[in-house]
Amino acid sequence: MKNNKIGILISKIQNLGPVNVVRGLIKENKKYAFTVICLTNSVHKNIYDELCCLGAKIVLIPDGTWFSKILFVRNFLKEHPHNILHSHGITADMFSYFLNGVKISTIHNRLDEDYIPLFGAVKGNAIYYLHRFILRRFNHIVACSAAVQSKLKQSKVKTKITTIQNGIDITRFKTLDSDKKKLLREKHGFDSEKRIFIYCGSLSLRKNIAYLLEHLAIEKNDIFLILGDGELFRYCKDKYSKDLRYIFMGKVECPLEYYQLSDIFVSASLSEGLPLALLEAASTGCYLYVSDIEPHREIASLLGEENISMFKIKDGSYNYLQPKIKKADYNTLSDDKLYNISDKKMSNLYDKLFVSLLEQRH
C-alpha cells in the first residue's frame, strides 16, 4: 500500500489547526507515502523537521506568481504522480482546482461565518462564493465536524461530503497527577492552591474574547491565562493587564504545560469548525466552560456532559461559573472518550476514505 501516494497541499507549515491535523494524519497512517506541498515560504522549522521525521516528503514551492506556482506544482505532479491530492484551506483548494487527479478538500471552518467577520461583508461574501464554486471540482469533501458538514449542505455544496472529526495526539496531551501538577505550577511560578482558568486561541471578534473577559466571573484568588494574539490583543491587554489576575502570554508555540497546570478552559467563541484547543485542554484534564454553539455541543457528545458545561450569549442569560466549580483534578477521560478525540481515530476514518476513493478509481 506504500505504493499509494497522497499529496497534501497546505498554504504554510506553521503551528495551526489544519497543519496539526495533517501531522496527526501522517503520524498515525503508515500505509501511504505522504508528500506535503507547501504553497508559501512560511515554514516553522520544528514542524518541518517533525513532518520529515514522520516520513513525509516536503516540497516547498519557489516564490513567484500564482501562475508560476501552479505550473511548478503541475510539473512536479507530472514527474511524481500521486494517487490522491488532499488540500486544506482556501488557498490550497484554489491551487488544487487547477490540478488533475482524485482530489479531496478538508474544510476546517464554517465558510460564511469565518470569511465575513475576517474580511468584511463584500470581500468575505466574494471569498465565500469563490470557495463554494471551487469545491465543485473535488471528488470528495471532508468536514472536520458535523456542524461544518451541515453548513456546507445549507450552502448547497453538491460534492459528496463525509464528516471526519478533528483528532489530537492523546499520547502527548496527558493529564498529570496532583503531585506533578503542583511541581509544574511551581516551575511556572503559580500557587498550587489557586484556581487557574485558561484561554488559548486568537484574540479576535469571531472568538468573542472581549465578551469573555468582560463577563467571566473570576474570583479574587483566581488566575486567568490568556494565550494567543490577534487584532484585539492590544485592546484586551491594555484594559485588563493592570489586574494581576489576568496574564496575557501572547502567542505560545507549545501550550501543553499551560493546559496541564490549569483547571478550567474557557471560550466564548461565536463560530468554530471543531477546535483542537478544546480537545487538547480536555485531554490534559481541564474542565471545559464554553459558549453554546453547535461545534461545542458536538465536543460535549464526544467527552460526556460531566466534562463540559456551556453558556448562552445572545439571550443575555450568561451563566457565570459558580463557586462550586473548584480547583480540582476533574474527570480524567476514559480510554474510549480519549479515543473519540484522538488522531488515531481520525486517521482510521481518513484511511477508509482513501481506500474507497482508490477502489473507485480502479
Secondary structure, 3 states (H helix, E strand, C coil): CCCCEEEEEECCECCCHHHHHHHHHHHHCCCCEEEEEECCCCECHHHHHHHHHCCCEEEECCCCCHHHHHHHHHHHHHHCCCCEEEEECHHHHHHHHCCCCEEEEEECCCHHHHHHHHHCHHHHHHHHHHHHHHHHHCCEEEECCHHHHHHHHHCCCCCCEEECCCCECCCCCCCCCHHHHHHHHHHHCCCCCCCEEEEECCCCCCCCHHHHHHHCCCCCCCEEEEECCCCCHHHHHHHHCCCCCEEEEECCCCCHHHHHHCCEEEECCCCCCCCHHHHHHHHCCCEEEEECCHHHHHHHHHHCHHHEEEECCCCCCCCCCCCCCCCCCCCCCCHHHHHHCEHHHHHHHHHHHHHHHHHHHC
